[in-house]
Amino acid sequence: TKKSTNEVIEELGLVQITDEKIIKTFVMEVLENSPDSIELYKSGKERAFGFMIGQIMKLSKGQANPKLVNDILKVELSRIIGDK
């Protein structure tokens, strides 16, 4: 085609979300809907963290930057439950 790579990526919805405010919105939504996962994480169940990451990625349709998701989720969990 005569389209640029960036045009094709955008048309297919493959653009990665790197805006921290948008990612934080996803994180906060998952945290609000996952009180059980927060409690499991608080009690040392690391799998709960992975579950929440998965829910955030699902919410963002896989477009959120995974490193930012991980970093923001850690910060918000620390804020909610305190440092582990």
GUMIBA-470874 format. One record per residue: residue number from 1; x, y, z of N, C-alpha, C, O, CB in turn; residue in three letters. Coordinates in pm, whole numbers, plus 32768, in hexadecimal, padded with zeros to 4 digits. Atoms other than C-alpha are relative to their C-alpha. Glycine has a CB too. Layout:
REM GUMIBA-470874
<loba=NUM; nu=X; nv=Y; nw=Z; cau=X; cav=Y; caw=Z; cu=X; cv=Y; cw=Z; ou=X; ov=Y; ow=Z; cbu=X; cbv=Y; cbw=Z; kolkol=ALA> .
...
REM end
This chain:
REM GUMIBA-470874
<loba=1; nu=8054; nv=7F89; nw=8000; cau=8000; cav=8000; caw=8000; cu=8058; cv=807C; cw=8000; ou=80D1; ov=8074; ow=8011; cbu=7FA1; cbv=8000; cbw=807A; kolkol=THR> .
<loba=2; nu=7FB8; nv=7F82; nw=8000; cau=8062; cav=816A; caw=7FED; cu=7FFD; cv=8044; cw=8087; ou=8024; ov=80B7; ow=8094; cbu=7FC8; cbv=805D; cbw=7F97; kolkol=LYS> .
<loba=3; nu=8008; nv=7FC8; nw=7F79; cau=8027; cav=819E; caw=8160; cu=8085; cv=7FEC; cw=8048; ou=80CD; ov=7F8B; ow=8031; cbu=7F8C; cbv=7FC1; cbw=804F; kolkol=LYS> .
<loba=4; nu=7F86; nv=800E; nw=7FB1; cau=8142; cav=81DA; caw=824F; cu=7FE8; cv=7F98; cw=806E; ou=7F76; ov=7F74; ow=808C; cbu=802B; cbv=8089; cbw=803F; kolkol=SER> .
<loba=5; nu=8009; nv=8061; nw=7F92; cau=818E; cav=80E2; caw=8363; cu=7FAE; cv=8039; cw=8073; ou=7F5A; ov=7FF3; ow=80AC; cbu=808C; cbv=7FD8; cbw=8031; kolkol=THR> .
<loba=6; nu=804A; nv=7FC0; nw=7F93; cau=810A; cav=81D8; caw=8465; cu=7F6B; cv=8008; cw=7FE4; ou=7F1A; ov=7FF6; ow=803F; cbu=8037; cbv=808B; cbw=801B; kolkol=ASN> .
<loba=7; nu=808E; nv=7FFB; nw=8025; cau=7FC2; cav=81FF; caw=83A8; cu=7FBE; cv=7F77; cw=8011; ou=7F4F; ov=7F6D; ow=8044; cbu=7FEF; cbv=8032; cbw=7F70; kolkol=GLU> .
<loba=8; nu=8035; nv=8088; nw=7FF5; cau=7F90; cav=8086; caw=8399; cu=7FF2; cv=7FD9; cw=8094; ou=7F8C; ov=7FA1; ow=80BC; cbu=805B; cbv=7F9C; cbw=7FB6; kolkol=VAL> .
<loba=9; nu=8003; nv=801F; nw=7F70; cau=7FE5; cav=805F; caw=850C; cu=7F89; cv=8045; cw=8041; ou=7F41; ov=8009; ow=8091; cbu=8084; cbv=802B; cbw=8045; kolkol=ILE> .
<loba=10; nu=806E; nv=7FB5; nw=7FC5; cau=7EEB; cav=816E; caw=8567; cu=7F79; cv=7FCA; cw=7FD3; ou=7F1E; ov=7FBD; ow=8024; cbu=800C; cbv=8094; cbw=7FDB; kolkol=GLU> .
<loba=11; nu=807E; nv=8036; nw=8035; cau=7DD9; cav=80E3; caw=8484; cu=7FDB; cv=7F7A; cw=8042; ou=7F66; ov=7F5F; ow=805A; cbu=800A; cbv=7FEE; cbw=7F69; kolkol=GLU> .
<loba=12; nu=8018; nv=8083; nw=7FC5; cau=7DFF; cav=7F89; caw=851D; cu=7FF2; cv=8006; cw=8098; ou=7FD9; ov=7FA0; ow=80D8; cbu=8070; cbv=7FA2; cbw=7FDC; kolkol=LEU> .
<loba=13; nu=800F; nv=7FF0; nw=7F70; cau=7DF2; cav=8014; caw=867D; cu=8072; cv=7FC0; cw=804E; ou=805E; ov=7F8B; ow=80BB; cbu=7F7E; cbv=7FC5; cbw=802D; kolkol=GLY> .
<loba=14; nu=7F8C; nv=803E; nw=7FC1; cau=7F4F; cav=7F9C; caw=86D2; cu=805C; cv=8063; cw=8046; ou=80CD; ov=8042; ow=806A; cbu=804E; cbv=7FB4; cbw=7F99; kolkol=LEU> .
<loba=15; nu=7FB0; nv=7F98; nw=7FC0; cau=7FCA; cav=80E0; caw=876A; cu=8009; cv=7FE3; cw=8096; ou=7FA4; ov=7FCA; ow=80D8; cbu=7FC4; cbv=808E; cbw=7FE6; kolkol=VAL> .
<loba=16; nu=7FEC; nv=801A; nw=7F72; cau=8060; cav=80AC; caw=88C2; cu=7FDD; cv=807C; cw=8052; ou=8000; ov=80EC; ow=802E; cbu=8093; cbv=7FD5; cbw=801B; kolkol=GLN> .
<loba=17; nu=8025; nv=7F93; nw=7FA6; cau=7FD1; cav=817F; caw=89DC; cu=8073; cv=8017; cw=8060; ou=8099; ov=7FBE; ow=80AD; cbu=7F7A; cbv=7FE0; cbw=804D; kolkol=ILE> .
<loba=18; nu=7F91; nv=7FDD; nw=7FA7; cau=80EB; cav=8231; caw=8A91; cu=7FDF; cv=8077; cw=805A; ou=8032; ov=80A3; ow=80A9; cbu=807D; cbv=801E; cbw=7FAE; kolkol=THR> .
<loba=19; nu=802B; nv=7F90; nw=7FAD; cau=8026; cav=834B; caw=8B31; cu=7FE5; cv=7FCD; cw=808D; ou=7F8B; ov=7F7C; ow=80A3; cbu=7F80; cbv=8045; cbw=7FC4; kolkol=ASP> .
<loba=20; nu=800B; nv=8030; nw=7F76; cau=804F; cav=8317; caw=8CA8; cu=7F77; cv=801B; cw=803D; ou=7F48; ov=7FCC; ow=808F; cbu=806B; cbv=803F; cbw=8056; kolkol=GLU> .
<loba=21; nu=8084; nv=7FDF; nw=7FCA; cau=7F03; cav=83C0; caw=8CF6; cu=7F98; cv=7F99; cw=7FD2; ou=7F44; ov=7F6E; ow=8021; cbu=7FD5; cbv=808D; cbw=7FD4; kolkol=LYS> .
<loba=22; nu=805E; nv=8063; nw=8036; cau=7E44; cav=82CF; caw=8C15; cu=8019; cv=7F79; cw=8044; ou=7FBA; ov=7F35; ow=806C; cbu=800F; cbv=7FF3; cbw=7F66; kolkol=ILE> .
<loba=23; nu=7FDE; nv=8080; nw=7FC1; cau=7EFC; cav=81A2; caw=8CA3; cu=7FD4; cv=8001; cw=8092; ou=7FA0; ov=7F9D; ow=80C4; cbu=8098; cbv=7FE2; cbw=7FF4; kolkol=ILE> .
<loba=24; nu=8029; nv=7FF8; nw=7F74; cau=7EBC; cav=821A; caw=8E06; cu=7F68; cv=7FEF; cw=800C; ou=7F38; ov=7FB4; ow=806D; cbu=802C; cbv=8087; cbw=803E; kolkol=LYS> .
<loba=25; nu=8090; nv=8011; nw=8000; cau=7D49; cav=822A; caw=8DB1; cu=7FDC; cv=7F6B; cw=7FF9; ou=7F83; ov=7F3D; ow=8041; cbu=7FC0; cbv=804C; cbw=7F8A; kolkol=THR> .
<loba=26; nu=8016; nv=8091; nw=800A; cau=7D54; cav=80BA; caw=8D4B; cu=8024; cv=7FBC; cw=8084; ou=7FD9; ov=7F67; ow=80B6; cbu=8053; cbv=7FC3; cbw=7F8C; kolkol=PHE> .
<loba=27; nu=7FD2; nv=803B; nw=7F82; cau=7E18; cav=8062; caw=8E85; cu=7F9A; cv=8018; cw=806E; ou=7F76; ov=7FBB; ow=80B7; cbu=8089; cbv=803B; cbw=8029; kolkol=VAL> .
<loba=28; nu=805E; nv=7FDE; nw=7F96; cau=7D25; cav=8116; caw=8F69; cu=7F7B; cv=7FB6; cw=7FEF; ou=7F3E; ov=7F8C; ow=8052; cbu=7FE8; cbv=8096; cbw=8003; kolkol=MET> .
<loba=29; nu=807D; nv=804A; nw=8019; cau=7BF8; cav=8071; caw=8EC4; cu=800E; cv=7F6F; cw=802D; ou=7FB5; ov=7F38; ow=806D; cbu=7FDB; cbv=8006; cbw=7F6A; kolkol=GLU> .
<loba=30; nu=7FE9; nv=808B; nw=7FD8; cau=7C8D; cav=7F17; caw=8EF6; cu=800B; cv=7FF6; cw=8097; ou=7FD3; ov=7F9A; ow=80D2; cbu=8080; cbv=7FC9; cbw=7FBD; kolkol=VAL> .
<loba=31; nu=7FF4; nv=8004; nw=7F6E; cau=7CEA; cav=7F65; caw=905F; cu=7F78; cv=8010; cw=8044; ou=7F5C; ov=7FCE; ow=80A8; cbu=805F; cbv=806D; cbw=802F; kolkol=LEU> .
<loba=32; nu=8085; nv=7FED; nw=7FC6; cau=7B8A; cav=7FE0; caw=90A7; cu=7FAB; cv=7F82; cw=7FF4; ou=7F58; ov=7F66; ow=804B; cbu=7FB9; cbv=8075; cbw=7FBC; kolkol=GLU> .
<loba=33; nu=8050; nv=8078; nw=8019; cau=7AF9; cav=7E9F; caw=9017; cu=8041; cv=7F80; cw=8033; ou=800B; ov=7F14; ow=801D; cbu=7FE6; cbv=7FF3; cbw=7F6D; kolkol=ASN> .
<loba=34; nu=7FB6; nv=8078; nw=7FD8; cau=7BF6; cav=7DB2; caw=90B6; cu=8029; cv=8003; cw=8093; ou=809F; ov=7FEE; ow=80B1; cbu=807B; cbv=7FF1; cbw=7FAA; kolkol=SER> .
<loba=35; nu=7FD7; nv=7FFC; nw=7F73; cau=7BEC; cav=7DD2; caw=9233; cu=8038; cv=7F7A; cw=8030; ou=8092; ov=7F77; ow=8084; cbu=7F88; cbv=8028; cbw=8058; kolkol=PRO> .
<loba=36; nu=7FCC; nv=8083; nw=7FD9; cau=7C24; cav=7C5B; caw=9255; cu=8091; cv=7FED; cw=7FD4; ou=80E3; ov=7FB6; ow=801D; cbu=7FA9; cbv=7F90; cbw=7FC5; kolkol=ASP> .
<loba=37; nu=7F77; nv=800B; nw=8033; cau=7D5D; cav=7C6C; caw=917D; cu=8060; cv=8055; cw=8052; ou=80D2; ov=802E; ow=8068; cbu=8005; cbv=8029; cbw=7F6D; kolkol=SER> .
<loba=38; nu=7FAD; nv=7FA9; nw=7FAD; cau=7DE2; cav=7D8B; caw=924E; cu=801F; cv=7FB9; cw=8084; ou=8091; ov=7FBB; ow=80B3; cbu=7FBB; cbv=8088; cbw=801B; kolkol=ILE> .
<loba=39; nu=7FEB; nv=8049; nw=7F82; cau=7DB2; cav=7CBC; caw=938A; cu=805E; cv=7F8A; cw=7FED; ou=80B4; ov=7F6F; ow=8041; cbu=7F7A; cbv=7FCF; cbw=8039; kolkol=GLU> .
<loba=40; nu=7FA6; nv=8071; nw=801C; cau=7E5A; cav=7B8D; caw=92EB; cu=808F; cv=8031; cw=7FF0; ou=80EC; ov=7FF4; ow=8024; cbu=7FD3; cbv=7FB6; cbw=7F81; kolkol=LEU> .
<loba=41; nu=7F7B; nv=7FC8; nw=8014; cau=7F7F; cav=7C64; caw=927E; cu=803B; cv=802B; cw=8086; ou=80B0; ov=8012; ow=80A3; cbu=7FFB; cbv=8078; cbw=7FA0; kolkol=TYR> .
<loba=42; nu=7FD5; nv=7FD1; nw=7F7C; cau=7F93; cav=7CFD; caw=93D8; cu=802F; cv=7F8C; cw=8057; ou=808B; ov=7F9C; ow=80A7; cbu=7F8E; cbv=804C; cbw=8047; kolkol=LYS> .
<loba=43; nu=7FDA; nv=8075; nw=7FB1; cau=7FAA; cav=7B9F; caw=946E; cu=8074; cv=7FB2; cw=7FC2; ou=8097; ov=7F46; ow=7FF2; cbu=7F88; cbv=7FA5; cbw=8010; kolkol=SER> .
<loba=44; nu=7F88; nv=803C; nw=8039; cau=80D2; cav=7B4C; caw=938E; cu=7FEA; cv=7FAC; cw=7F83; ou=8049; ov=7F6E; ow=7F52; cbu=803F; cbv=7FAC; cbw=8065; kolkol=GLY> .
<loba=45; nu=801D; nv=804E; nw=8079; cau=8028; cav=7AA8; caw=9264; cu=8026; cv=8053; cw=7F85; ou=7FD9; ov=80A8; ow=7F58; cbu=7F6A; cbv=7FD6; cbw=7FFA; kolkol=LYS> .
<loba=46; nu=7FCE; nv=7FB4; nw=8073; cau=80F6; cav=7B2D; caw=9141; cu=7FAC; cv=7FE9; cw=7F82; ou=7FAA; ov=803C; ow=7F28; cbu=8091; cbv=7FDC; cbw=7FE4; kolkol=GLU> .
<loba=47; nu=8054; nv=801D; nw=8075; cau=8009; cav=7A87; caw=9048; cu=7F91; cv=8067; cw=7FF2; ou=7F62; ov=8081; ow=7F84; cbu=7FC5; cbv=7F73; cbw=8009; kolkol=ARG> .
<loba=48; nu=8068; nv=7F9A; nw=8005; cau=7F08; cav=7B8F; caw=90A5; cu=8030; cv=807A; cw=7FB2; ou=7FE2; ov=80BA; ow=7F6C; cbu=7FD6; cbv=802A; cbw=808F; kolkol=ALA> .
<loba=49; nu=7FC7; nv=7F90; nw=804B; cau=7FF2; cav=7C98; caw=9017; cu=7FF6; cv=7FE2; cw=7F6A; ou=7FCD; ov=8037; ow=7F1C; cbu=8096; cbv=8019; cbw=8029; kolkol=PHE> .
<loba=50; nu=8009; nv=8028; nw=808C; cau=8004; cav=7BD8; caw=8ED0; cu=7F71; cv=8003; cw=7FCC; ou=7F58; ov=802A; ow=7F59; cbu=8039; cbv=7F75; cbw=7FEF; kolkol=GLY> .
<loba=51; nu=808C; nv=7FFB; nw=8026; cau=7E8A; cav=7BB8; caw=8ECA; cu=7FD6; cv=8090; cw=7FE3; ou=7F94; ov=80AC; ow=7F7F; cbu=7FA7; cbv=7FC4; cbw=806F; kolkol=PHE> .
<loba=52; nu=8024; nv=7F73; nw=8013; cau=7E63; cav=7D30; caw=8EF3; cu=8040; cv=8039; cw=7F82; ou=8001; ov=8086; ow=7F39; cbu=8029; cbv=8053; cbw=807A; kolkol=MET> .
<loba=53; nu=7FBD; nv=7FD5; nw=807C; cau=7F63; cav=7D6F; caw=8DDF; cu=7FAE; cv=7FD0; cw=7F88; ou=7F95; ov=801B; ow=7F2A; cbu=8092; cbv=7FC8; cbw=7FF9; kolkol=ILE> .
<loba=54; nu=8050; nv=8038; nw=806C; cau=7E98; cav=7C8A; caw=8CFF; cu=7F7D; cv=804A; cw=7FEB; ou=7F54; ov=8062; ow=7F7A; cbu=7FE4; cbv=7F6F; cbw=801A; kolkol=GLY> .
<loba=55; nu=807E; nv=7FB6; nw=800A; cau=7D56; cav=7D42; caw=8D4E; cu=8015; cv=808B; cw=7FC4; ou=7FC3; ov=80BB; ow=7F76; cbu=7FBF; cbv=800B; cbw=808A; kolkol=GLN> .
<loba=56; nu=7FE0; nv=7F7C; nw=8037; cau=7DFA; cav=7E90; caw=8D00; cu=801B; cv=7FF5; cw=7F6A; ou=7FEB; ov=8047; ow=7F1B; cbu=807A; cbv=803E; cbw=8048; kolkol=ILE> .
<loba=57; nu=7FE2; nv=8013; nw=808F; cau=7E7F; cav=7E0D; caw=8BB6; cu=7F80; cv=7FE0; cw=7FB2; ou=7F6F; ov=800D; ow=7F41; cbu=8068; cbv=7F8F; cbw=7FED; kolkol=MET> .
<loba=58; nu=8080; nv=8021; nw=803F; cau=7D27; cav=7D7F; caw=8B65; cu=7FAF; cv=807F; cw=7FEC; ou=7F75; ov=8095; ow=7F81; cbu=7FB1; cbv=7F9A; cbw=8054; kolkol=LYS> .
<loba=59; nu=804B; nv=7F83; nw=8006; cau=7C86; cav=7ECF; caw=8BB2; cu=8036; cv=805C; cw=7F94; ou=7FEB; ov=80A3; ow=7F51; cbu=8005; cbv=8046; cbw=8088; kolkol=LEU> .
<loba=60; nu=7FC1; nv=7FAA; nw=8065; cau=7D7F; cav=7F80; caw=8AD0; cu=8007; cv=7FBE; cw=7F77; ou=8041; ov=7FF4; ow=7F19; cbu=808C; cbv=8028; cbw=802C; kolkol=SER> .
<loba=61; nu=7FFE; nv=804E; nw=807D; cau=7D4B; cav=7E7A; caw=89BF; cu=8090; cv=7FE1; cw=7FD5; ou=80B0; ov=7FDC; ow=7F5F; cbu=7FB7; cbv=804D; cbw=7F90; kolkol=LYS> .
<loba=62; nu=7F75; nv=8024; nw=801B; cau=7EBB; cav=7E22; caw=89DE; cu=8058; cv=8072; cw=7FD0; ou=80C9; ov=805B; ow=7FA6; cbu=8004; cbv=7F93; cbw=7F9C; kolkol=GLY> .
<loba=63; nu=7FB6; nv=7F8F; nw=8039; cau=7F2A; cav=7F7D; caw=897B; cu=8051; cv=804F; cw=8066; ou=80A4; ov=80A1; ow=803F; cbu=7FA1; cbv=805B; cbw=7FBC; kolkol=GLN> .
<loba=64; nu=7FB5; nv=7FB5; nw=7F9B; cau=7FB1; cav=8000; caw=8AC6; cu=8090; cv=7FCF; cw=8006; ou=80AB; ov=7F58; ow=7FF9; cbu=7FBD; cbv=7FF2; cbw=808A; kolkol=ALA> .
<loba=65; nu=7F72; nv=8021; nw=7FF4; cau=8129; cav=800B; caw=8AEB; cu=8012; cv=7FAA; cw=807E; ou=7FF7; ov=7FD9; ow=80ED; cbu=8058; cbv=8082; cbw=8006; kolkol=ASN> .
<loba=66; nu=7FF7; nv=805C; nw=7F8D; cau=8172; cav=7EDC; caw=8BCD; cu=8059; cv=8033; cw=8071; ou=8038; ov=8020; ow=80E6; cbu=8034; cbv=7F7C; cbw=7FD1; kolkol=PRO> .
<loba=67; nu=7FA8; nv=7FCD; nw=7F97; cau=8291; cav=7F82; caw=8C88; cu=7FBB; cv=806D; cw=8050; ou=7FC5; ov=8070; ow=80CB; cbu=8082; cbv=8035; cbw=7FC3; kolkol=LYS> .
<loba=68; nu=8047; nv=7F96; nw=7FB9; cau=81C0; cav=80B3; caw=8CDA; cu=7F8F; cv=7FC5; cw=8055; ou=7F78; ov=7FF2; ow=80C5; cbu=7FC8; cbv=8067; cbw=7F9D; kolkol=LEU> .
<loba=69; nu=806A; nv=8041; nw=7FB4; cau=809E; cav=7FD4; caw=8D46; cu=803A; cv=7FC7; cw=8080; ou=8003; ov=7FDD; ow=80ED; cbu=7FBB; cbv=7F91; cbw=7FAD; kolkol=VAL> .
<loba=70; nu=7FBE; nv=803E; nw=7F8D; cau=8187; cav=7F15; caw=8E2D; cu=802A; cv=806A; cw=8066; ou=800E; ov=805C; ow=80DD; cbu=807C; cbv=7FAF; cbw=7FD2; kolkol=ASN> .
<loba=71; nu=7FCF; nv=7F97; nw=7FA7; cau=8223; cav=8051; caw=8EBE; cu=7F8D; cv=8048; cw=8046; ou=7F93; ov=805F; ow=80BF; cbu=8054; cbv=8065; cbw=7FB2; kolkol=ASP> .
<loba=72; nu=8070; nv=7FB5; nw=7FC6; cau=80DA; cav=8108; caw=8EF4; cu=7FB1; cv=7FA8; cw=8061; ou=7F85; ov=7FD6; ow=80CA; cbu=7FA3; cbv=8036; cbw=7F91; kolkol=ILE> .
<loba=73; nu=8047; nv=805A; nw=7FA6; cau=8032; cav=7FD7; caw=8F8C; cu=804B; cv=7FF0; cw=8083; ou=800E; ov=7FF1; ow=80EE; cbu=7FEB; cbv=7F77; cbw=7FBD; kolkol=LEU> .
<loba=74; nu=7FB0; nv=800B; nw=7F86; cau=8151; cav=7FAD; caw=9083; cu=7FF0; cv=807B; cw=8059; ou=7FE0; ov=8070; ow=80D2; cbu=8094; cbv=7FEB; cbw=7FDD; kolkol=LYS> .
<loba=75; nu=800E; nv=7F83; nw=7FB5; cau=8139; cav=811A; caw=90EA; cu=7F77; cv=8008; cw=8042; ou=7F6D; ov=8029; ow=80B8; cbu=8016; cbv=807A; cbw=7FA3; kolkol=VAL> .
<loba=76; nu=8087; nv=7FF6; nw=7FCA; cau=7FC1; cav=810D; caw=9118; cu=7FE6; cv=7F98; cw=806C; ou=7FA4; ov=7FB5; ow=80D0; cbu=7F99; cbv=7FF2; cbw=7F91; kolkol=GLU> .
<loba=77; nu=800F; nv=8066; nw=7F98; cau=7FCC; cav=7FC6; caw=91DA; cu=804A; cv=802A; cw=807E; ou=8018; ov=8016; ow=80ED; cbu=8034; cbv=7F78; cbw=7FCE; kolkol=LEU> .
<loba=78; nu=7FB5; nv=7FD0; nw=7F8B; cau=80D8; cav=8058; caw=92BD; cu=7FB4; cv=806E; cw=8048; ou=7FB4; ov=8074; ow=80C3; cbu=808A; cbv=8035; cbw=7FD5; kolkol=SER> .
<loba=79; nu=804F; nv=7F94; nw=7FC7; cau=7FFC; cav=8187; caw=92F3; cu=7F89; cv=7FC7; cw=804F; ou=7F67; ov=7FF8; ow=80BA; cbu=7FCF; cbv=805F; cbw=7F91; kolkol=ARG> .
<loba=80; nu=8076; nv=803A; nw=7FC1; cau=7ED1; cav=80AB; caw=934A; cu=8023; cv=7FAD; cw=807A; ou=7FE4; ov=7FBA; ow=80E3; cbu=7FB5; cbv=7FAA; cbw=7F9C; kolkol=ILE> .
<loba=81; nu=7FE5; nv=805F; nw=7F94; cau=7F75; cav=7FA3; caw=9423; cu=8082; cv=801D; cw=804B; ou=80A0; ov=7FDA; ow=80AF; cbu=8005; cbv=7F74; cbw=7FCA; kolkol=ILE> .
<loba=82; nu=7F7F; nv=7FE4; nw=7FC1; cau=80C3; cav=803D; caw=9480; cu=806B; cv=7FA5; cw=7FC7; ou=804C; ov=7F42; ow=7F85; cbu=7FF7; cbv=7FEE; cbw=8097; kolkol=GLY> .
<loba=83; nu=7F92; nv=804F; nw=8034; cau=8219; cav=7FB4; caw=942B; cu=7FFF; cv=7F75; cw=803B; ou=7FE6; ov=7F62; ow=80B2; cbu=8085; cbv=8044; cbw=801C; kolkol=ASP> .
<loba=84; nu=7FF7; nv=808B; nw=7FD3; cau=823D; cav=7E3C; caw=943D; cu=8086; cv=7FE8; cw=803E; ou=80A2; ov=7F79; ow=806B; cbu=7FE9; cbv=7F9E; cbw=7F8B; kolkol=LYS> .
REM end
